[in-house]
Amino acid sequence: MNNLYSRHWALALNQWSLLLVLVLLIATPVRSHAVVAVLMLYAIGYLVAYRRSLTVTRFDWVVIGLLGAFLLSRLPIYYLDPESRYLAPGAHMVALVPIYLMLRHLVYPVDVRQLRQFMELGVIIGSIGAFAVALVQTQWLGHYRADGFLFSINLGYLSCAMGFLAVCLIRDGRYRRWLLAAAVAAGITCLLTLARGAILAMPLLLVLSLALNIDRLGKRVVAGAIAAMLALPLIGYAMLPAVQERVDYTVNEVTNLADGNIEAAVSSGGRLQLWTAASHAFLERPLIGLGYDERESLNAELVEQGVITEWVLGVSRGHAHSQYMEVAATGGVLGLLALFGYLVMPAIFHWRLHRREPDNPWPQVALVFTAGFALYNLTEAAIHHEMMATFYAYMQVMLLVMARQHMASKPVH
């Protein structure tokens, strides 16, 4: 038992788990949160084995509280309407608590360079693997848009997240050229999904990445990166008929919205209607929001009043297709406070740590990663799916521990 939970075995298991989570995420049909589930069970045993030397600090309690915030905010609505769907995403985030405590206990005395190597390899293999799948689907099988082994919109957000992990890891990276190739591959994969929310996030995240690394980048690199990002969609529009159709479709939607013809703008107009319905749900019960059945009933009333169209009735549970609006509708003020905790507070922490320690690479990686999800959540509930919530929480925990280890390893003058 002691050998099973030795630091050597624990570090090896965490390294391979990190690699597998990143490789499996978008490149295979195997769900990466299965790896996290196994790691959680091991972490519980590890914590029991080292219970005498484990101390939980005030900072640890804050992290534990933020990981549990999503679940806690859903307990009131679950009490009124006992349905597991309310608790599932938050429960997956809570599963990261033992993993965080294990990593914090394990990594602080250990050099994180090995963990970084496994992270880089996972991002490279996962991004290039997903790119290969997307090419097969769109160029060989003739699919209109790449969806990999997920819904296309989820593949779009996750490929964007993987791409910018690769971009940020290039700084001080061991496999810089491969990371650059992975970033390009993930960017093309994102483009092939035709997920506009993810595609529009790419230039914003690129600007943020360049700004955070301006101390190490010359004018040529900055200009080249911006040129490449501008050229990518232009090349895609010129060479890929599906991209041309998607752009034309978007232009038509904007035109219809400008003319007030919301029903004709099915995607964008539909989201506006869903957000309108979600805002009404929030106003009905501001503290905890409405349950899914209640939202569907309210939507039917709004259709009769002419506030929204019958199209909304075809959307299961009245799903708002925005994390912010969805949390407001089913979660209310408590849900929005929880969202602030697990999305905004990490960004603030990473930003402040970056300002204090600009040579620490991990706050930069974490800040871009968090900013990405803040953008994805505008047009999709990107942390509502169990797999997405698990991946988001796992990477937050991993990057936080590595950032704090970098702080602890700095020599004291």
SEDRENBA-230444 format. One record per residue (C-alpha): residue number from 1; residue in one letter; x negated, y negated, z negated. Coordinates in Angstrom, 1 decimal, padded with zeros to 4 digits, always signed. Example, Ala and Ser with C-alpha at 12.3 -4.5 7.8 and 13.67 -1.06 7.14 Angstrom:
<rs>
R  num  residuo      xx      yy      zz
R    1        A  -012.3  +004.5  -007.8
R    2        S  -013.7  +001.1  -007.1
</rs>
This chain:
<rs>
R  num  residuo      xx      yy      zz
R    1        M  +000.0  +000.0  +000.0
R    2        N  -002.8  -002.4  -000.9
R    3        N  -004.6  -001.7  +002.4
R    4        L  -001.3  -002.3  +004.3
R    5        Y  -001.0  -005.8  +002.9
R    6        S  -004.7  -006.7  +002.9
R    7        R  -005.6  -010.0  +004.3
R    8        H  -007.3  -008.3  +007.3
R    9        W  -004.1  -006.4  +008.2
R   10        A  -001.8  -009.3  +007.5
R   11        L  -003.8  -011.7  +009.7
R   12        A  -004.0  -009.2  +012.5
R   13        L  -000.2  -008.6  +012.4
R   14        N  +000.5  -012.3  +012.4
R   15        Q  -001.9  -012.9  +015.4
R   16        W  -000.3  -010.1  +017.4
R   17        S  +003.2  -011.3  +016.4
R   18        L  +002.4  -014.8  +017.6
R   19        L  +001.2  -013.4  +020.9
R   20        L  +004.2  -011.2  +021.4
R   21        V  +006.7  -013.9  +020.5
R   22        L  +005.3  -016.1  +023.2
R   23        V  +004.8  -013.4  +025.8
R   24        L  +008.3  -011.8  +025.4
R   25        L  +010.2  -015.1  +025.1
R   26        I  +010.9  -015.9  +028.8
R   27        A  +008.9  -013.3  +030.7
R   28        T  +010.7  -010.1  +029.6
R   29        P  +014.2  -008.9  +028.7
R   30        V  +013.0  -008.0  +025.2
R   31        R  +014.2  -010.6  +022.7
R   32        S  +011.3  -012.2  +020.9
R   33        H  +013.3  -012.6  +017.6
R   34        A  +013.0  -008.8  +017.2
R   35        V  +009.3  -009.4  +016.6
R   36        V  +010.1  -012.1  +014.0
R   37        A  +012.5  -009.7  +012.3
R   38        V  +009.8  -007.1  +011.9
R   39        L  +007.4  -009.8  +010.7
R   40        M  +009.9  -011.0  +008.1
R   41        L  +010.2  -007.5  +006.6
R   42        Y  +006.4  -007.3  +006.4
R   43        A  +006.3  -010.8  +004.9
R   44        I  +008.6  -009.7  +002.1
R   45        G  +006.4  -006.8  +001.2
R   46        Y  +003.3  -009.1  +001.4
R   47        L  +004.9  -011.6  -001.0
R   48        V  +005.7  -008.8  -003.4
R   49        A  +002.1  -007.5  -003.2
R   50        Y  +000.6  -010.9  -003.8
R   51        R  +003.3  -012.2  -006.2
R   52        R  +000.8  -013.0  -009.0
R   53        S  -001.4  -015.2  -006.8
R   54        L  +001.4  -016.9  -004.9
R   55        T  +002.4  -020.3  -006.1
R   56        V  +005.2  -022.3  -004.6
R   57        T  +004.4  -026.0  -004.4
R   58        R  +006.8  -028.9  -004.1
R   59        F  +005.9  -029.2  -000.5
R   60        D  +006.8  -025.5  +000.0
R   61        W  +010.2  -026.2  -001.6
R   62        V  +010.8  -029.0  +000.9
R   63        V  +010.0  -026.7  +003.8
R   64        I  +012.2  -024.0  +002.4
R   65        G  +015.0  -026.5  +002.0
R   66        L  +014.8  -027.7  +005.6
R   67        L  +014.7  -024.1  +006.9
R   68        G  +017.9  -023.4  +004.9
R   69        A  +019.6  -026.7  +005.7
R   70        F  +021.4  -025.4  +008.8
R   71        L  +022.8  -022.4  +007.0
R   72        L  +023.9  -024.4  +003.9
R   73        S  +025.7  -027.0  +006.0
R   74        R  +027.9  -024.2  +007.5
R   75        L  +029.0  -022.6  +004.3
R   76        P  +032.0  -024.9  +003.8
R   77        I  +033.5  -024.2  +007.2
R   78        Y  +032.7  -020.5  +006.8
R   79        Y  +034.7  -020.6  +003.6
R   80        L  +037.7  -022.0  +005.4
R   81        D  +037.3  -019.7  +008.4
R   82        P  +035.1  -016.6  +007.7
R   83        E  +033.4  -015.9  +011.0
R   84        S  +029.8  -014.8  +011.3
R   85        R  +029.1  -017.1  +014.3
R   86        Y  +029.0  -020.1  +012.0
R   87        L  +026.2  -018.6  +009.9
R   88        A  +024.1  -016.7  +012.5
R   89        P  +021.7  -019.5  +013.8
R   90        G  +021.1  -020.8  +010.3
R   91        A  +020.5  -017.3  +008.9
R   92        H  +017.9  -016.8  +011.6
R   93        M  +016.1  -020.0  +010.5
R   94        V  +016.2  -018.8  +006.8
R   95        A  +014.5  -015.6  +007.9
R   96        L  +011.4  -017.7  +008.4
R   97        V  +011.1  -018.6  +004.7
R   98        P  +009.1  -015.4  +003.7
R   99        I  +007.0  -015.7  +006.9
R  100        Y  +006.1  -019.3  +006.0
R  101        L  +005.1  -018.4  +002.5
R  102        M  +003.0  -015.5  +003.7
R  103        L  +001.3  -017.7  +006.3
R  104        R  +000.7  -020.4  +003.8
R  105        H  -000.8  -017.9  +001.4
R  106        L  -002.8  -016.1  +004.1
R  107        V  -004.1  -018.8  +006.4
R  108        Y  -005.2  -021.6  +004.1
R  109        P  -008.4  -019.8  +003.2
R  110        V  -008.9  -018.5  +006.8
R  111        D  -010.2  -020.1  +009.9
R  112        V  -007.3  -020.7  +012.3
R  113        R  -009.4  -020.3  +015.5
R  114        Q  -008.3  -016.7  +015.9
R  115        L  -004.7  -017.7  +015.6
R  116        R  -005.2  -020.4  +018.2
R  117        Q  -006.7  -017.9  +020.6
R  118        F  -003.7  -015.6  +020.3
R  119        M  -001.4  -018.6  +020.8
R  120        E  -003.2  -019.7  +023.9
R  121        L  -003.1  -016.2  +025.4
R  122        G  +000.6  -015.9  +024.5
R  123        V  +001.5  -019.2  +026.2
R  124        I  -000.6  -018.3  +029.3
R  125        I  +000.8  -014.8  +029.8
R  126        G  +004.4  -015.8  +028.9
R  127        S  +004.4  -018.8  +031.2
R  128        I  +002.8  -017.1  +034.2
R  129        G  +005.0  -014.0  +033.7
R  130        A  +008.2  -016.1  +033.7
R  131        F  +006.9  -017.9  +036.8
R  132        A  +006.5  -014.6  +038.6
R  133        V  +010.1  -013.5  +037.6
R  134        A  +011.5  -016.9  +038.7
R  135        L  +009.8  -016.6  +042.1
R  136        V  +011.1  -013.1  +042.7
R  137        Q  +014.6  -014.1  +041.8
R  138        T  +014.7  -017.3  +044.0
R  139        Q  +012.4  -016.5  +046.9
R  140        W  +012.8  -012.7  +047.3
R  141        L  +016.2  -011.8  +045.8
R  142        G  +017.8  -015.1  +047.1
R  143        H  +019.3  -016.3  +043.8
R  144        Y  +020.5  -019.9  +043.8
R  145        R  +018.7  -020.6  +040.6
R  146        A  +016.2  -018.8  +038.4
R  147        D  +017.6  -017.4  +035.1
R  148        G  +015.0  -014.8  +034.3
R  149        F  +016.5  -012.6  +031.6
R  150        L  +018.5  -015.5  +030.0
R  151        F  +021.0  -018.1  +031.1
R  152        S  +019.4  -020.5  +033.6
R  153        I  +019.8  -023.4  +031.2
R  154        N  +018.1  -021.6  +028.3
R  155        L  +015.3  -020.5  +030.6
R  156        G  +014.9  -024.2  +031.7
R  157        Y  +014.5  -025.5  +028.2
R  158        L  +012.3  -022.6  +027.0
R  159        S  +010.0  -022.8  +030.1
R  160        C  +009.7  -026.6  +029.5
R  161        A  +008.8  -025.9  +025.9
R  162        M  +006.2  -023.3  +026.9
R  163        G  +004.8  -025.6  +029.5
R  164        F  +004.2  -028.4  +027.1
R  165        L  +002.7  -026.0  +024.5
R  166        A  +000.2  -025.2  +027.3
R  167        V  -000.4  -028.9  +028.0
R  168        C  -001.0  -029.8  +024.4
R  169        L  -003.3  -026.8  +023.8
R  170        I  -005.6  -027.8  +026.7
R  171        R  -007.2  -030.3  +024.2
R  172        D  -010.0  -028.3  +022.5
R  173        G  -008.6  -025.2  +024.1
R  174        R  -010.7  -022.0  +024.8
R  175        Y  -008.9  -021.2  +028.1
R  176        R  -008.4  -024.7  +029.5
R  177        R  -008.1  -023.8  +033.2
R  178        W  -005.7  -021.0  +032.4
R  179        L  -003.6  -023.3  +030.2
R  180        L  -003.4  -025.8  +033.0
R  181        A  -002.3  -023.0  +035.3
R  182        A  +000.3  -022.0  +032.7
R  183        A  +001.6  -025.5  +032.4
R  184        V  +002.1  -025.8  +036.2
R  185        A  +003.7  -022.4  +036.3
R  186        A  +006.1  -023.2  +033.5
R  187        G  +006.9  -026.5  +035.1
R  188        I  +007.8  -024.8  +038.4
R  189        T  +009.9  -022.3  +036.6
R  190        C  +011.8  -025.1  +034.9
R  191        L  +012.3  -026.7  +038.3
R  192        L  +013.6  -023.4  +039.7
R  193        T  +016.2  -023.1  +037.0
R  194        L  +017.8  -026.3  +038.3
R  195        A  +018.6  -027.2  +034.6
R  196        R  +018.7  -031.0  +034.8
R  197        G  +018.4  -031.6  +031.1
R  198        A  +015.1  -029.7  +031.0
R  199        I  +013.8  -031.2  +034.2
R  200        L  +014.5  -034.8  +033.1
R  201        A  +012.8  -034.0  +029.8
R  202        M  +009.5  -033.1  +031.6
R  203        P  +008.3  -036.6  +032.6
R  204        L  +009.2  -038.0  +029.1
R  205        L  +007.3  -035.3  +027.4
R  206        L  +004.4  -035.8  +029.8
R  207        V  +004.2  -039.5  +028.9
R  208        L  +004.3  -038.6  +025.2
R  209        S  +001.5  -036.0  +025.6
R  210        L  -000.7  -038.5  +027.5
R  211        A  -000.1  -041.1  +024.9
R  212        L  -001.1  -038.8  +022.0
R  213        N  -004.3  -037.8  +023.8
R  214        I  -005.2  -041.2  +025.3
R  215        D  -008.3  -041.3  +023.1
R  216        R  -009.8  -038.3  +025.0
R  217        L  -008.4  -039.0  +028.5
R  218        G  -009.8  -041.2  +031.1
R  219        K  -007.8  -043.2  +033.7
R  220        R  -008.3  -040.6  +036.3
R  221        V  -006.8  -037.8  +034.2
R  222        V  -003.8  -039.9  +033.3
R  223        A  -003.2  -041.0  +036.8
R  224        G  -003.6  -037.4  +038.1
R  225        A  -001.2  -036.0  +035.5
R  226        I  +001.5  -038.6  +036.3
R  227        A  +000.9  -038.1  +040.1
R  228        A  +001.3  -034.3  +039.7
R  229        M  +004.5  -034.7  +037.7
R  230        L  +005.9  -037.0  +040.3
R  231        A  +004.9  -034.8  +043.1
R  232        L  +006.3  -031.6  +041.7
R  233        P  +010.0  -032.5  +042.1
R  234        L  +009.3  -034.2  +045.4
R  235        I  +007.6  -031.1  +046.8
R  236        G  +010.4  -029.0  +045.3
R  237        Y  +013.0  -031.2  +047.1
R  238        A  +011.2  -031.0  +050.4
R  239        M  +010.6  -027.2  +050.3
R  240        L  +013.4  -025.7  +048.3
R  241        P  +017.0  -025.9  +049.7
R  242        A  +018.4  -025.1  +046.2
R  243        V  +016.7  -028.2  +044.8
R  244        Q  +018.0  -030.3  +047.6
R  245        E  +021.5  -029.1  +046.9
R  246        R  +021.2  -029.7  +043.2
R  247        V  +019.9  -033.3  +043.8
R  248        D  +022.7  -034.0  +046.2
R  249        Y  +025.2  -032.5  +043.7
R  250        T  +023.9  -034.8  +041.0
R  251        V  +024.2  -037.8  +043.2
R  252        N  +027.8  -036.9  +044.0
R  253        E  +028.5  -036.5  +040.3
R  254        V  +027.1  -039.9  +039.5
R  255        T  +029.1  -041.5  +042.3
R  256        N  +032.3  -039.8  +041.1
R  257        L  +031.7  -040.9  +037.5
R  258        A  +031.0  -044.5  +038.7
R  259        D  +034.3  -044.4  +040.5
R  260        G  +036.1  -043.1  +037.4
R  261        N  +036.9  -039.7  +039.1
R  262        I  +035.8  -037.6  +036.1
R  263        E  +037.5  -034.4  +037.2
R  264        A  +035.5  -034.4  +040.4
R  265        A  +032.2  -034.6  +038.5
R  266        V  +032.6  -031.0  +037.1
R  267        S  +029.3  -030.7  +035.2
R  268        S  +028.6  -034.2  +034.0
R  269        G  +032.2  -035.2  +033.7
R  270        G  +033.0  -031.9  +032.0
R  271        R  +030.3  -032.7  +029.4
R  272        L  +031.8  -036.2  +028.8
R  273        Q  +035.2  -034.6  +028.2
R  274        L  +033.6  -032.0  +025.8
R  275        W  +031.8  -034.8  +023.9
R  276        T  +035.1  -036.7  +023.7
R  277        A  +036.9  -033.7  +022.3
R  278        A  +034.0  -033.1  +019.8
R  279        S  +034.2  -036.7  +018.6
R  280        H  +037.9  -036.2  +017.9
R  281        A  +037.1  -033.1  +016.0
R  282        F  +034.6  -035.0  +013.9
R  283        L  +037.2  -037.7  +013.1
R  284        E  +039.8  -035.1  +012.1
R  285        R  +037.6  -033.8  +009.2
R  286        P  +034.4  -035.9  +009.0
R  287        L  +032.7  -034.2  +006.1
R  288        I  +032.5  -030.6  +007.4
R  289        G  +034.2  -030.7  +010.8
R  290        L  +036.7  -028.3  +012.3
R  291        G  +036.5  -024.6  +012.9
R  292        Y  +036.4  -023.1  +016.4
R  293        D  +040.1  -022.2  +016.4
R  294        E  +041.0  -025.6  +015.1
R  295        R  +039.0  -027.3  +017.8
R  296        E  +040.7  -025.3  +020.5
R  297        S  +044.1  -026.3  +019.1
R  298        L  +043.0  -029.9  +018.9
R  299        N  +041.8  -029.8  +022.5
R  300        A  +045.2  -028.5  +023.6
R  301        E  +046.8  -031.5  +021.9
R  302        L  +044.3  -033.9  +023.5
R  303        V  +045.2  -032.4  +026.9
R  304        E  +048.9  -033.1  +026.3
R  305        Q  +048.1  -036.7  +025.3
R  306        G  +046.1  -037.1  +028.5
R  307        V  +042.8  -037.8  +026.7
R  308        I  +041.0  -034.9  +028.4
R  309        T  +041.9  -032.6  +031.3
R  310        E  +042.9  -028.9  +031.2
R  311        W  +039.4  -028.0  +032.3
R  312        V  +038.2  -028.3  +028.7
R  313        L  +040.7  -025.5  +027.7
R  314        G  +038.6  -023.0  +029.6
R  315        V  +035.5  -023.7  +027.4
R  316        S  +035.4  -021.1  +024.6
R  317        R  +035.5  -022.6  +021.1
R  318        G  +035.4  -026.1  +022.6
R  319        H  +031.6  -025.8  +022.8
R  320        A  +030.3  -029.3  +023.2
R  321        H  +027.2  -028.5  +025.2
R  322        S  +025.1  -030.9  +023.0
R  323        Q  +023.6  -030.0  +019.7
R  324        Y  +024.4  -033.4  +018.3
R  325        M  +028.0  -033.4  +019.3
R  326        E  +028.5  -029.7  +018.4
R  327        V  +027.1  -030.2  +014.9
R  328        A  +029.3  -033.2  +014.4
R  329        A  +032.4  -031.3  +015.6
R  330        T  +031.7  -028.2  +013.5
R  331        G  +029.6  -029.3  +010.6
R  332        G  +030.6  -033.0  +010.2
R  333        V  +028.4  -035.3  +008.1
R  334        L  +026.9  -032.3  +006.3
R  335        G  +025.8  -030.7  +009.6
R  336        L  +024.3  -034.0  +010.9
R  337        L  +022.3  -034.4  +007.6
R  338        A  +021.1  -030.8  +008.1
R  339        L  +020.2  -031.6  +011.7
R  340        F  +018.2  -034.6  +010.5
R  341        G  +016.3  -032.3  +008.2
R  342        Y  +015.3  -029.6  +010.7
R  343        L  +014.8  -031.8  +013.8
R  344        V  +014.0  -035.4  +012.8
R  345        M  +012.1  -034.9  +009.6
R  346        P  +009.5  -032.5  +011.2
R  347        A  +008.9  -035.1  +013.9
R  348        I  +008.4  -037.8  +011.4
R  349        F  +006.0  -035.6  +009.4
R  350        H  +004.0  -034.6  +012.5
R  351        W  +003.8  -038.2  +013.7
R  352        R  +002.5  -039.5  +010.3
R  353        L  +000.0  -036.7  +010.1
R  354        H  -001.2  -037.5  +013.6
R  355        R  -001.7  -041.1  +012.7
R  356        R  -003.6  -040.2  +009.6
R  357        E  -005.7  -037.5  +011.3
R  358        P  -006.0  -038.1  +015.0
R  359        D  -008.6  -035.4  +015.3
R  360        N  -006.2  -032.8  +014.0
R  361        P  -004.8  -031.1  +017.2
R  362        W  -001.8  -029.4  +015.6
R  363        P  +000.4  -032.4  +014.7
R  364        Q  +000.2  -033.4  +018.4
R  365        V  +001.3  -030.0  +019.5
R  366        A  +004.1  -029.9  +017.0
R  367        L  +005.3  -033.4  +017.7
R  368        V  +005.6  -032.8  +021.5
R  369        F  +007.3  -029.4  +020.8
R  370        T  +009.8  -031.1  +018.4
R  371        A  +010.4  -034.0  +020.7
R  372        G  +011.2  -031.6  +023.5
R  373        F  +013.9  -029.9  +021.5
R  374        A  +015.3  -033.3  +020.5
R  375        L  +015.7  -034.0  +024.3
R  376        Y  +017.1  -030.6  +025.2
R  377        N  +019.7  -031.0  +022.5
R  378        L  +021.2  -034.0  +024.2
R  379        T  +022.8  -031.8  +026.9
R  380        E  +022.9  -028.4  +025.3
R  381        A  +023.1  -026.9  +021.9
R  382        A  +019.5  -025.7  +022.2
R  383        I  +019.2  -024.5  +018.5
R  384        H  +022.6  -022.9  +018.3
R  385        H  +021.7  -019.7  +020.0
R  386        E  +020.1  -017.2  +017.5
R  387        M  +017.0  -016.6  +019.7
R  388        M  +016.4  -020.3  +020.3
R  389        A  +016.9  -021.1  +016.6
R  390        T  +014.4  -018.4  +015.7
R  391        F  +011.8  -019.5  +018.2
R  392        Y  +012.1  -023.1  +017.1
R  393        A  +011.8  -022.4  +013.4
R  394        Y  +008.9  -019.9  +014.0
R  395        M  +006.9  -022.3  +016.0
R  396        Q  +007.5  -025.1  +013.5
R  397        V  +006.3  -022.9  +010.6
R  398        M  +003.3  -021.7  +012.6
R  399        L  +002.2  -025.2  +013.7
R  400        L  +002.8  -026.7  +010.3
R  401        V  +000.6  -024.1  +008.5
R  402        M  -002.1  -024.6  +011.1
R  403        A  -001.9  -028.4  +010.8
R  404        R  -002.2  -028.2  +007.0
R  405        Q  -005.0  -025.7  +007.2
R  406        H  -006.9  -028.2  +009.4
R  407        M  -006.4  -030.8  +006.7
R  408        A  -007.6  -028.4  +004.0
R  409        S  -010.7  -027.4  +005.9
R  410        K  -012.0  -030.9  +006.4
R  411        P  -015.2  -031.6  +004.3
R  412        V  -014.7  -034.0  +001.5
R  413        H  -017.1  -036.9  +001.6
</rs>
